[in-house]
Amino acid sequence: MGAFSLVRFRSVPGSAKEIAMLFLSMGAGLATGMGYLGYAVVFSVILGLIFTIINCSPFGESDMDRARDLRITIPEDLNYTEVFEDIFEHYTASHALRRVKTTNMGSLFKLEYDVTLRDPQKEKDMIDALRVRNGNLEISAARPVMGGNEL
């Protein structure tokens, strides 16, 4: 039990898949250590197949896998309210302007959006389209940070 609590409370929280694989390896190790080699092999093969099937299927995917915090820097002469609307309509399922901030003595705007991508594989294409529009200034796309996991 100490090994399981050490994994849970002393390491960086991982995804559900990472934790499940860790418990699989610990279970196989415990079975092997107790001398049940046949059970350990059967246990590992069966659960390995189940994890492979689940990993290859869209089971458990959510909008959080497609959500991004998008930060774009634009020059002050662009109208930030509608400058990226056509790009967002093409690449995102939803988008919302969260924050506008001036920077560089008021000559630049920093825009922060919450976006949900239609296809995460096309994220680079969206960033390239945004770079053309904003004059190749800084763009940042990151997964949203979920609070409350810190001790």
C-alpha positions as CSV (number, residue, x, y, z in Angstrom):
1,M,0.0,0.0,0.0
2,G,2.9,2.3,0.7
3,A,4.1,2.1,-3.0
4,F,0.6,3.1,-4.2
5,S,0.4,6.1,-1.9
6,L,4.0,7.1,-2.8
7,V,3.0,7.1,-6.5
8,R,-0.2,9.1,-5.9
9,F,1.1,11.8,-3.5
10,R,4.8,12.2,-4.2
11,S,4.9,12.6,-8.0
12,V,3.5,14.9,-10.5
13,P,-0.1,14.0,-11.4
14,G,-0.2,12.3,-14.7
15,S,-3.0,11.4,-17.1
16,A,-5.4,8.5,-16.4
17,K,-3.5,6.4,-19.0
18,E,-0.2,7.0,-17.3
19,I,-1.5,6.0,-13.9
20,A,-3.3,2.9,-15.2
21,M,0.0,1.8,-16.9
22,L,1.9,2.4,-13.7
23,F,-0.6,0.2,-11.8
24,L,-0.4,-2.5,-14.5
25,S,3.4,-2.6,-14.1
26,M,3.2,-2.6,-10.3
27,G,0.6,-5.5,-10.4
28,A,2.7,-7.5,-12.8
29,G,5.8,-6.9,-10.6
30,L,4.0,-7.9,-7.4
31,A,2.7,-11.1,-9.1
32,T,6.2,-11.9,-10.4
33,G,7.8,-11.2,-7.0
34,M,5.3,-13.7,-5.4
35,G,6.3,-16.4,-7.9
36,Y,3.1,-16.4,-10.0
37,L,4.9,-16.0,-13.3
38,G,2.1,-17.5,-15.4
39,Y,-0.5,-15.2,-13.8
40,A,1.8,-12.2,-14.3
41,V,2.2,-12.9,-18.0
42,V,-1.5,-13.6,-18.6
43,F,-2.4,-10.5,-16.6
44,S,0.0,-8.3,-18.5
45,V,-1.0,-9.6,-21.9
46,I,-4.8,-9.2,-21.3
47,L,-4.5,-5.7,-19.8
48,G,-2.0,-4.7,-22.5
49,L,-4.5,-5.7,-25.2
50,I,-7.3,-3.8,-23.5
51,F,-5.2,-0.7,-23.1
52,T,-4.1,-0.9,-26.8
53,I,-7.7,-1.2,-27.9
54,I,-8.8,1.8,-25.8
55,N,-5.8,3.8,-26.9
56,C,-6.5,3.3,-30.6
57,S,-10.2,4.1,-30.2
58,P,-11.7,7.6,-29.5
59,F,-13.0,6.3,-26.2
60,G,-12.6,8.9,-23.4
61,E,-11.7,11.9,-25.7
62,S,-13.2,15.2,-24.6
63,D,-13.2,18.8,-25.7
64,M,-10.3,19.3,-23.3
65,D,-8.0,17.5,-25.7
66,R,-8.9,20.1,-28.3
67,A,-9.1,23.2,-26.1
68,R,-6.3,25.8,-26.3
69,D,-5.3,29.0,-24.7
70,L,-4.3,31.1,-27.7
71,R,-2.2,34.3,-27.3
72,I,-1.6,36.5,-30.3
73,T,0.3,39.8,-30.5
74,I,-0.9,42.2,-33.2
75,P,0.1,45.8,-34.2
76,E,-2.1,48.6,-33.0
77,D,-3.4,49.4,-36.4
78,L,-5.4,46.1,-36.8
79,N,-9.0,46.0,-35.6
80,Y,-8.7,43.1,-33.1
81,T,-12.5,42.6,-32.9
82,E,-12.8,41.0,-36.3
83,V,-9.3,40.5,-37.7
84,F,-9.2,36.7,-37.1
85,E,-12.9,35.8,-37.4
86,D,-12.6,34.0,-40.8
87,I,-9.6,32.0,-39.6
88,F,-11.3,31.0,-36.4
89,E,-14.5,30.0,-38.3
90,H,-12.4,27.7,-40.5
91,Y,-10.2,26.0,-37.8
92,T,-12.2,26.2,-34.5
93,A,-15.4,24.8,-33.3
94,S,-15.7,27.7,-30.8
95,H,-13.7,30.7,-29.9
96,A,-14.0,33.6,-27.4
97,L,-11.8,36.6,-26.8
98,R,-10.9,36.5,-23.1
99,R,-8.5,39.4,-22.6
100,V,-7.0,42.3,-24.5
101,K,-3.9,44.0,-23.2
102,T,-1.7,46.8,-24.6
103,T,2.1,46.3,-24.6
104,N,5.3,47.9,-25.9
105,M,4.2,51.5,-25.0
106,G,0.8,50.9,-26.6
107,S,2.1,50.0,-30.0
108,L,1.0,46.4,-29.7
109,F,-2.1,44.5,-28.5
110,K,-1.9,41.1,-26.8
111,L,-5.0,39.1,-27.3
112,E,-6.0,36.0,-25.3
113,Y,-8.6,33.6,-26.7
114,D,-10.2,30.4,-25.5
115,V,-10.5,28.2,-28.6
116,T,-11.7,24.7,-29.3
117,L,-10.0,23.2,-32.4
118,R,-12.1,21.3,-34.9
119,D,-9.1,19.1,-35.7
120,P,-6.0,19.2,-33.5
121,Q,-3.9,17.9,-36.4
122,K,-4.5,21.3,-38.2
123,E,-3.2,23.4,-35.3
124,K,0.0,24.3,-37.2
125,D,-2.0,25.4,-40.3
126,M,-4.1,27.7,-38.1
127,I,-1.0,29.2,-36.5
128,D,0.5,29.8,-40.0
129,A,-2.7,31.5,-41.1
130,L,-2.6,33.7,-38.0
131,R,1.1,34.6,-38.5
132,V,0.4,35.9,-42.0
133,R,-2.4,38.1,-40.6
134,N,-0.5,39.4,-37.5
135,G,2.7,40.3,-39.3
136,N,4.7,37.4,-37.9
137,L,4.5,38.6,-34.4
138,E,4.4,36.3,-31.4
139,I,1.7,33.6,-31.2
140,S,1.3,31.0,-28.4
141,A,-1.1,28.1,-28.3
142,A,-1.1,26.0,-25.1
143,R,-3.5,23.6,-23.4
144,P,-5.5,25.3,-20.7
145,V,-4.0,25.0,-17.2
146,M,-6.4,23.3,-14.7
147,G,-6.1,24.7,-11.2
148,G,-6.5,22.9,-7.9
149,N,-3.9,20.2,-8.5
150,E,-1.2,21.9,-6.4
151,L,-0.6,21.1,-2.7
